[in-house]
Amino acid sequence: MDCLESPHRHEEAKGMNAAPAHDDSAAFRLAIREFAAGVAIVTSGAGAARIGCTVTAMTSLSLSPPSLLVCLGRNTGTLARLRETGAFAVNVLGAQHQALSDRFAGRGDVRGPARFSQGDWITMVTGSPALSDALAAIDCRVEEIVERHSHAIVIGAVVGVRRGGDGPALAHWRSRYETLA
């Protein structure tokens, strides 16, 4: 059974003549807002070529070998850069990072490497930038990129982990920030 499926799928599977599934992206958008998610900044590149974006679609994939996945828009500069570098870092944000999350989500006029002018950034083994006080920074090499629809699923092989800050996590639920203590 698919996790996301047409309400008519079971009827179709039983051989019934059901109406074709329709595009109901507005209903889907409202439904997916009910899923609370952690907030992270995915970064790649170095120096003037650094780039990053805020994501909520990130999860562990495997503990052995350690791997994770993130979903990035297919037209983002961050995806283009991590294709070039073959590496990226996932910076798990704490409640104190809300303004930084907004900055990397494109809210405001700050773009490209200028986004890194706030926060204390260090360099991971792969060369990817990491926020020194992130709750965790996970350094990855790109293992595979799977393109589907408007986004790409990036599978990263974990090459390093750094625990930084402490305190409550930043979460996103119903299109607003929340704090998880």
Backbone bond lengths (Angstrom), bond angles and torsions (degrees), N, CA, C in turn:
res aa  C-N    CA-C-N  psi(-1)  N-CA   C-N-CA  omega(-1)  CA-C   N-CA-C  phi
1 M - - - 1.442 - - 1.517 109.05 -
2 D 1.312 117.77 134.10 1.454 121.99 177.51 1.515 109.98 -74.40
3 C 1.352 115.57 148.07 1.459 119.21 176.82 1.518 110.76 -69.85
4 L 1.324 116.81 -41.80 1.455 121.33 176.61 1.512 106.85 -112.84
5 E 1.281 115.82 115.48 1.444 117.09 -175.90 1.510 111.30 -140.49
6 S 1.281 114.40 159.32 1.456 121.28 176.00 1.518 108.50 -65.53
7 P 1.332 117.92 142.53 1.464 118.61 176.06 1.521 111.79 -63.04
8 H 1.326 117.38 -15.20 1.461 121.79 -178.83 1.526 112.38 -95.22
9 R 1.315 117.96 -3.08 1.458 121.01 -173.05 1.526 112.56 -58.94
10 H 1.339 116.43 -44.75 1.461 118.54 -178.85 1.524 111.35 -65.50
11 E 1.338 116.29 -37.45 1.454 119.49 177.79 1.517 110.60 -65.13
12 E 1.356 116.17 -41.24 1.459 120.14 178.65 1.525 110.48 -63.58
13 A 1.325 115.59 -39.92 1.454 119.87 -179.30 1.524 111.34 -65.31
14 K 1.332 116.69 -29.60 1.459 120.76 179.88 1.523 111.75 -85.36
15 G 1.346 116.44 1.59 1.450 119.88 177.95 1.511 114.04 86.84
16 M 1.319 118.49 8.87 1.454 121.18 179.51 1.522 109.23 -78.07
17 N 1.284 116.75 152.95 1.455 121.82 176.33 1.517 108.27 -87.92
18 A 1.308 115.68 94.64 1.457 120.82 -179.21 1.519 109.43 -103.74
19 A 1.316 115.04 156.48 1.464 119.82 175.92 1.521 108.63 -64.13
20 P 1.322 117.70 144.66 1.464 119.31 179.59 1.524 110.60 -64.13
21 A 1.332 115.51 149.34 1.460 120.87 177.46 1.519 108.80 -62.39
22 H 1.298 116.71 143.45 1.459 120.69 179.23 1.522 109.48 -113.38
23 D 1.303 114.93 162.41 1.454 120.59 179.54 1.518 108.15 -78.99
24 D 1.302 117.16 111.08 1.450 121.37 179.61 1.518 108.45 -122.58
25 S 1.325 116.45 58.59 1.462 120.70 -176.17 1.522 111.99 -65.52
26 A 1.325 119.24 -27.92 1.465 120.49 178.41 1.529 110.11 -66.12
27 A 1.328 117.62 -43.95 1.466 121.00 178.26 1.523 110.34 -66.22
28 F 1.331 116.59 -39.43 1.460 120.38 178.58 1.530 110.37 -63.04
29 R 1.335 116.52 -43.82 1.470 120.77 179.24 1.529 110.20 -58.03
30 L 1.322 117.62 -44.31 1.463 120.68 178.96 1.524 111.36 -65.43
31 A 1.308 116.90 -39.88 1.464 120.45 -179.18 1.527 111.56 -67.56
32 I 1.314 118.08 -42.19 1.461 121.17 -175.78 1.524 111.27 -71.29
33 R 1.334 117.00 -21.89 1.469 120.29 175.62 1.524 111.85 -63.49
34 E 1.322 116.66 -20.27 1.466 120.75 -179.76 1.527 112.56 -75.17
35 F 1.317 116.84 -12.73 1.463 120.74 179.79 1.521 108.66 -89.67
36 A 1.328 116.63 110.58 1.467 120.88 177.59 1.519 108.60 -72.81
37 A 1.330 115.93 137.48 1.459 120.15 -177.49 1.518 110.33 -137.42
38 G 1.316 115.42 148.51 1.451 120.62 172.67 1.523 109.34 -68.42
39 V 1.321 116.33 163.07 1.456 121.93 -178.46 1.520 108.51 -118.08
40 A 1.328 115.66 135.50 1.464 121.24 179.73 1.522 109.42 -140.51
41 I 1.315 115.59 160.77 1.455 121.99 171.47 1.520 107.05 -113.51
42 V 1.328 116.10 124.24 1.460 121.54 175.87 1.526 106.74 -94.94
43 T 1.328 116.33 128.95 1.460 121.87 -177.60 1.519 110.85 -126.53
44 S 1.335 115.07 155.86 1.463 120.80 177.16 1.522 107.86 -158.44
45 G 1.316 116.66 157.05 1.457 121.25 177.73 1.511 112.16 90.28
46 A 1.331 115.23 177.67 1.459 121.43 -178.40 1.522 109.96 -141.94
47 G 1.325 115.72 156.52 1.456 121.25 176.83 1.511 112.64 54.59
48 A 1.336 115.75 -132.88 1.466 121.39 -179.46 1.526 111.96 -69.33
49 A 1.325 118.09 -10.94 1.467 122.01 179.36 1.528 112.00 -97.92
50 R 1.343 117.15 10.48 1.473 119.72 177.72 1.522 109.91 -70.41
51 I 1.311 114.21 145.00 1.464 120.00 177.98 1.521 107.62 -152.72
52 G 1.324 116.10 157.78 1.455 119.65 179.02 1.506 111.25 -166.73
53 C 1.328 115.17 164.25 1.461 121.16 177.37 1.526 109.68 -150.41
54 T 1.317 114.70 154.92 1.460 122.15 178.13 1.524 109.21 -81.49
55 V 1.339 115.57 137.60 1.466 120.77 178.30 1.526 110.69 -135.91
56 T 1.305 115.18 153.48 1.461 121.41 168.37 1.529 110.15 -118.82
57 A 1.327 116.44 -10.28 1.460 121.13 -179.37 1.525 109.38 -96.23
58 M 1.331 114.93 82.14 1.461 122.77 178.61 1.517 107.08 -145.09
59 T 1.316 116.07 139.47 1.461 119.52 178.10 1.517 110.16 -157.76
60 S 1.317 115.70 158.79 1.462 119.39 173.75 1.521 107.83 -71.05
61 L 1.311 115.54 149.00 1.452 121.00 178.51 1.518 110.34 -111.16
62 S 1.340 115.79 -44.21 1.458 120.15 -176.64 1.524 109.66 -154.03
63 L 1.323 116.11 145.77 1.463 120.29 173.44 1.518 111.07 -90.77
64 S 1.328 116.69 -23.39 1.462 120.21 -178.73 1.523 109.70 -139.80
65 P 1.325 119.03 100.08 1.464 125.99 -1.99 1.525 110.00 -77.08
66 P 1.342 116.89 154.89 1.464 119.53 179.88 1.528 110.75 -61.22
67 S 1.319 115.81 125.88 1.468 120.58 178.58 1.512 109.24 -154.53
68 L 1.315 115.01 158.62 1.453 121.10 178.15 1.506 109.00 -143.17
69 L 1.319 115.35 172.67 1.456 119.03 174.55 1.517 109.77 -136.21
70 V 1.321 114.06 148.23 1.462 122.08 174.18 1.520 107.13 -131.74
71 C 1.312 115.66 151.76 1.458 120.97 176.28 1.519 108.37 -111.70
72 L 1.330 115.35 126.41 1.459 122.25 -178.99 1.515 109.49 -126.40
73 G 1.316 116.09 143.68 1.456 120.27 174.56 1.520 110.14 -58.21
74 R 1.322 116.79 138.07 1.472 121.50 -175.45 1.522 113.01 -63.49
75 N 1.332 118.15 -23.27 1.460 121.18 -177.91 1.519 113.71 -101.60
76 T 1.320 118.39 12.15 1.461 120.02 -178.09 1.524 111.34 -80.74
77 G 1.307 114.43 149.60 1.461 120.51 174.46 1.515 111.74 -64.91
78 T 1.326 116.57 -31.25 1.466 120.10 -179.99 1.519 110.61 -63.48
79 L 1.327 117.39 -44.11 1.464 120.22 177.85 1.523 110.53 -62.92
80 A 1.322 116.62 -43.64 1.471 119.86 179.19 1.526 110.80 -59.79
81 R 1.336 117.11 -43.11 1.466 119.96 -178.18 1.515 111.87 -68.12
82 L 1.327 118.08 -41.70 1.465 117.36 -179.16 1.517 111.81 -70.90
83 R 1.323 117.41 -23.34 1.477 119.78 171.00 1.530 109.58 -64.80
84 E 1.342 116.18 -41.30 1.471 121.30 -179.82 1.520 112.17 -68.26
85 T 1.334 116.72 -45.49 1.465 120.83 -174.21 1.520 112.93 -84.56
86 G 1.332 116.59 -25.65 1.461 120.37 -176.20 1.515 112.71 73.23
87 A 1.341 116.85 15.47 1.463 120.48 -176.55 1.519 110.40 -149.14
88 F 1.327 115.14 157.65 1.455 121.23 175.93 1.524 109.34 -161.31
89 A 1.331 115.60 163.05 1.462 121.37 174.39 1.527 108.16 -124.13
90 V 1.312 115.13 145.54 1.456 122.13 174.14 1.524 106.58 -110.58
91 N 1.326 115.99 120.72 1.456 122.90 -178.58 1.523 108.57 -106.51
92 V 1.323 116.98 108.00 1.457 122.48 -178.08 1.527 107.97 -80.08
93 L 1.338 116.44 122.33 1.450 121.23 -171.00 1.519 113.98 -91.45
94 G 1.339 113.88 144.72 1.451 122.12 173.01 1.520 109.60 -94.33
95 A 1.315 116.23 171.58 1.461 121.68 -177.96 1.528 112.05 -57.27
96 Q 1.317 117.97 -30.36 1.462 122.12 -178.97 1.531 112.59 -72.25
97 H 1.312 118.71 -6.61 1.471 122.77 -175.90 1.527 114.09 -99.61
98 Q 1.312 118.18 15.57 1.466 119.88 -176.61 1.523 112.08 -57.82
99 A 1.326 118.82 -44.63 1.473 121.13 -179.50 1.532 110.33 -64.02
100 L 1.319 116.96 -37.80 1.465 120.73 178.59 1.532 110.44 -67.68
101 S 1.326 116.67 -38.15 1.457 120.84 176.16 1.522 110.34 -59.91
102 D 1.335 116.20 -47.03 1.467 120.46 178.00 1.534 110.88 -59.71
103 R 1.316 116.82 -42.43 1.466 122.37 -178.98 1.533 110.80 -58.86
104 F 1.354 116.45 -46.57 1.461 120.68 -178.49 1.533 112.46 -80.06
105 A 1.331 116.94 -10.94 1.470 121.02 174.03 1.525 110.66 -85.91
106 G 1.333 116.70 -2.11 1.453 120.34 177.31 1.514 114.27 90.36
107 R 1.318 117.17 10.27 1.465 119.70 177.02 1.522 107.82 -80.88
108 G 1.298 116.59 122.19 1.464 121.25 -175.28 1.516 109.64 104.43
109 D 1.301 115.72 -174.38 1.467 120.75 -174.15 1.523 113.90 -99.33
110 V 1.316 118.94 4.96 1.463 121.19 -175.79 1.523 109.58 -85.65
111 R 1.325 116.88 128.03 1.467 122.45 -177.97 1.531 110.70 -129.27
112 G 1.317 115.35 164.13 1.461 122.42 172.71 1.518 114.03 53.56
113 P 1.341 116.25 -143.64 1.464 120.31 -175.27 1.533 113.48 -64.07
114 A 1.329 118.28 -18.80 1.468 120.68 178.04 1.527 111.64 -62.61
115 R 1.322 117.37 -22.47 1.470 120.44 178.32 1.531 111.00 -61.49
116 F 1.330 116.89 -26.15 1.465 121.58 -177.47 1.524 112.94 -81.15
117 S 1.342 118.03 0.97 1.472 119.90 -179.72 1.525 111.57 -71.78
118 Q 1.303 118.41 -15.68 1.462 121.85 172.57 1.516 108.51 -106.80
119 G 1.320 116.02 145.17 1.454 121.69 -178.73 1.520 110.62 92.09
120 D 1.313 115.49 161.52 1.466 122.37 177.95 1.525 107.59 -102.99
121 W 1.326 116.45 107.92 1.458 122.51 -174.16 1.514 110.94 -103.56
122 I 1.318 115.77 135.07 1.460 122.51 175.03 1.524 107.90 -118.33
123 T 1.323 117.11 174.85 1.461 121.19 -179.24 1.519 110.13 -111.59
124 M 1.329 115.85 130.93 1.467 121.47 178.04 1.535 109.33 -83.48
125 V 1.309 117.03 176.23 1.462 122.69 -178.66 1.522 111.98 -56.69
126 T 1.330 117.29 -39.05 1.471 120.87 -178.07 1.524 112.38 -75.72
127 G 1.340 117.03 -9.64 1.452 121.17 -175.52 1.513 112.93 97.66
128 S 1.323 117.16 -5.40 1.459 121.57 -179.81 1.520 110.48 -74.91
129 P 1.340 117.08 143.66 1.458 120.52 178.24 1.525 111.96 -72.64
130 A 1.336 115.04 143.51 1.464 120.85 176.41 1.521 109.06 -134.30
131 L 1.298 115.18 140.50 1.457 122.70 177.71 1.530 107.60 -76.21
132 S 1.335 117.01 120.76 1.468 120.34 -172.81 1.523 113.39 -61.52
133 D 1.331 118.13 -30.81 1.459 119.61 -179.57 1.533 113.07 -106.79
134 A 1.329 116.79 19.80 1.471 119.42 172.67 1.522 108.00 -61.14
135 L 1.319 117.03 150.73 1.463 119.10 176.80 1.525 109.74 -57.57
136 A 1.331 115.45 -37.27 1.462 121.78 174.29 1.524 107.69 -155.74
137 A 1.313 115.78 147.02 1.465 121.91 172.36 1.522 106.25 -124.58
138 I 1.317 115.50 127.54 1.467 120.83 -176.33 1.524 107.56 -118.30
139 D 1.319 115.72 117.79 1.455 123.47 -176.79 1.529 108.94 -92.89
140 C 1.323 116.98 130.36 1.470 120.62 -173.65 1.518 112.09 -135.52
141 R 1.302 114.49 150.44 1.458 122.27 165.78 1.527 106.25 -102.21
142 V 1.323 116.29 141.40 1.464 120.19 179.88 1.525 108.67 -67.77
143 E 1.319 115.94 123.65 1.455 121.60 177.46 1.530 110.79 -96.69
144 E 1.329 115.25 -41.59 1.460 119.80 -178.62 1.523 109.23 -161.55
145 I 1.310 115.66 148.32 1.460 121.56 174.08 1.523 107.51 -125.13
146 V 1.318 115.26 123.06 1.460 121.65 -178.85 1.527 107.40 -114.29
147 E 1.316 117.16 116.49 1.457 120.88 -178.96 1.521 110.51 -92.58
148 R 1.324 114.57 128.47 1.458 121.27 176.88 1.522 108.05 -142.08
149 H 1.300 115.65 125.82 1.461 122.29 175.12 1.531 110.71 54.67
150 S 1.327 117.97 -125.40 1.463 121.33 -175.63 1.528 113.46 -86.38
151 H 1.335 117.84 -7.69 1.458 121.18 -174.09 1.522 113.10 -127.31
152 A 1.310 114.71 168.82 1.457 122.02 174.03 1.522 107.92 -122.36
153 I 1.312 115.87 137.72 1.457 122.33 174.81 1.523 105.45 -94.72
154 V 1.318 115.64 117.53 1.462 120.73 -179.05 1.518 108.00 -103.96
155 I 1.319 116.41 119.49 1.457 121.36 177.12 1.518 107.26 -97.25
156 G 1.321 115.12 125.42 1.456 120.81 -178.19 1.509 112.00 -115.12
157 A 1.342 115.61 132.61 1.462 121.61 172.49 1.528 106.69 -85.80
158 V 1.316 116.66 120.66 1.460 121.28 -175.92 1.530 109.80 -72.16
159 V 1.343 115.87 125.96 1.460 120.98 177.53 1.520 112.16 -112.64
160 G 1.324 116.97 -10.43 1.452 120.31 178.25 1.513 111.32 -169.52
161 V 1.320 114.81 150.76 1.460 121.35 178.76 1.519 107.70 -135.24
162 R 1.311 114.98 138.37 1.456 120.55 178.08 1.522 108.42 -132.79
163 R 1.320 116.10 125.01 1.469 120.86 172.87 1.513 106.40 -92.22
164 G 1.324 116.89 131.28 1.454 119.50 -175.90 1.501 112.68 -119.04
165 G 1.302 115.76 -82.12 1.454 121.01 -174.33 1.504 112.57 -83.38
166 D 1.320 113.12 178.62 1.447 120.96 178.13 1.520 106.88 -137.15
167 G 1.278 117.18 163.16 1.455 119.68 178.06 1.507 111.62 116.60
168 P 1.331 116.05 -171.20 1.462 120.81 -175.58 1.533 112.28 -71.50
169 A 1.311 115.28 150.27 1.464 122.20 179.74 1.522 110.48 -84.68
170 L 1.322 115.48 151.69 1.461 121.92 173.25 1.524 107.46 -89.45
171 A 1.313 116.11 130.58 1.464 121.51 179.47 1.518 108.59 -127.88
172 H 1.331 114.44 162.74 1.457 120.57 178.05 1.521 107.51 -127.18
173 W 1.341 116.36 126.48 1.460 121.53 -177.94 1.515 108.46 -149.35
174 R 1.311 116.74 131.63 1.467 123.12 179.96 1.524 111.37 53.39
175 S 1.331 115.81 42.55 1.466 123.78 175.64 1.526 113.55 65.59
176 R 1.323 116.45 25.14 1.466 118.23 174.47 1.531 109.10 -145.54
177 Y 1.319 114.38 161.75 1.457 120.63 179.70 1.523 110.27 -77.96
178 E 1.313 114.30 146.01 1.455 123.30 173.49 1.525 107.56 -135.48
179 T 1.304 116.37 165.50 1.460 121.29 178.19 1.514 108.57 -117.60
180 L 1.317 116.15 132.79 1.461 121.50 175.70 1.511 108.49 -111.06
181 A 1.320 116.14 114.03 1.475 121.21 -177.49 1.510 109.94 -89.60
